[in-house]
Amino acid sequence: RNDVLESSRGSILADDGRYLAFSIPEYVMCMDCMQADSALFYGNVDELGRKLSEFYKDKSAKQYANALRERRSSGRHYFVLNRRLLTYQEMKEVSSFPILEKGNRVGGLIIEKQDHREYPYGSLAYRVLGQLKNNQAEESLVGIEGKYDTLLRGTDGVQPMKLTEHNEWIPDTDKDITEPID
């Protein structure tokens, strides 16, 4: 199966270049616990647990390491490291942690991007700009967001997925991704 990779919605600028509406990417960090070879995984899982504990401050290093080991020993691939939405800088920091630093093909790193629409002037220009929820045109839109929705939306990409033996859909790292066009 193929999953849709949503494109980032375009920004709306005033004639003097000020942003009136723009999208901010936020990230959820996940991991395919079966992707890394045994030596890489078991040699670094405790250090990864320590780094995740220091970064997220919600579980102990041992809890993170045990959760990762349990996922791997049960043969389950997909694991959400934490549901907290991260900024780009935070995402890059977590990507540099042990095992994850090897990327998606070797280390099993999975980064899920979500866009958040921001309106710096709040409801001041609502009727002119329009407003979106979850960066998607859900109902009939007003203003610039509605009129130019097809241009602002961009073109979605395609992520090939594969089914694991435990009936989980995970990104197929052996096939090429069609990147979205913003």
SULDAJO-V398021 format. One record per pair of residues at least 24 apart in sequence whose ideal C-beta (glycine too) atoms are under 8 Angstrom apart, sorted by the first residue. I is the first residue (numbers start at 1). J is the second residue. If there is no record, write none. Layout:
# SULDAJO-V398021
I_J / I_J
This chain:
# SULDAJO-V398021
1_160 / 1_161 / 1_163 / 1_169 / 2_158 / 2_159 / 2_160 / 2_161 / 3_158 / 3_159 / 3_161 / 3_169 / 3_171 / 4_156 / 4_157 / 4_158 / 4_159 / 5_156 / 5_157 / 5_158 / 5_159 / 5_177 / 5_178 / 5_179 / 5_180 / 6_115 / 6_135 / 6_156 / 6_180 / 7_153 / 7_154 / 7_155 / 7_156 / 7_157 / 7_180 / 7_181 / 7_182 / 8_115 / 8_154 / 8_180 / 8_182 / 9_115 / 9_117 / 9_132 / 9_135 / 9_152 / 9_153 / 9_154 / 9_182 / 10_151 / 10_152 / 10_153 / 10_154 / 10_182 / 12_129 / 12_144 / 12_145 / 12_152 / 19_120 / 20_119 / 20_120 / 20_121 / 20_125 / 20_129 / 21_117 / 21_118 / 21_119 / 21_129 / 21_144 / 21_145 / 22_117 / 22_118 / 23_115 / 23_116 / 23_117 / 23_118 / 23_135 / 24_115 / 24_116 / 24_117 / 24_118 / 25_88 / 25_113 / 25_114 / 25_115 / 25_116 / 26_85 / 26_86 / 26_87 / 26_113 / 26_114 / 26_115 / 26_116 / 27_85 / 27_86 / 27_87 / 27_88 / 27_90 / 27_91 / 27_111 / 27_112 / 27_113 / 27_114 / 28_80 / 28_82 / 28_83 / 28_84 / 28_85 / 28_86 / 28_111 / 28_112 / 28_114 / 29_80 / 29_81 / 29_82 / 29_86 / 29_91 / 29_94 / 29_95 / 29_100 / 29_109 / 29_110 / 29_111 / 29_112 / 30_78 / 30_79 / 30_80 / 30_81 / 30_110 / 30_111 / 30_112 / 31_68 / 31_78 / 31_79 / 31_81 / 31_99 / 31_100 / 31_107 / 31_108 / 31_109 / 31_110 / 32_77 / 32_78 / 32_79 / 32_104 / 32_108 / 32_109 / 32_110 / 32_170 / 32_171 / 33_68 / 33_71 / 33_72 / 33_76 / 33_77 / 33_79 / 33_108 / 34_72 / 34_75 / 34_76 / 34_77 / 34_108 / 34_164 / 35_77 / 35_104 / 35_105 / 35_106 / 35_107 / 35_108 / 35_173 / 36_99 / 36_102 / 36_106 / 36_107 / 36_108 / 40_99 / 40_102 / 40_106 / 40_107 / 41_68 / 41_72 / 41_99 / 44_98 / 44_99 / 45_69 / 45_99 / 47_97 / 47_98 / 48_97 / 48_98 / 48_99 / 48_100 / 51_97 / 51_98 / 52_81 / 52_82 / 52_94 / 52_97 / 55_90 / 55_93 / 55_94 / 55_97 / 56_81 / 56_82 / 56_84 / 58_82 / 74_166 / 75_164 / 75_165 / 75_166 / 76_164 / 76_166 / 76_168 / 77_164 / 77_166 / 77_168 / 77_170 / 78_110 / 78_164 / 78_168 / 78_170 / 85_114 / 85_116 / 104_171 / 104_173 / 105_173 / 110_170 / 110_171 / 154_180 / 154_181 / 154_182 / 155_180 / 155_181 / 156_180 / 157_181
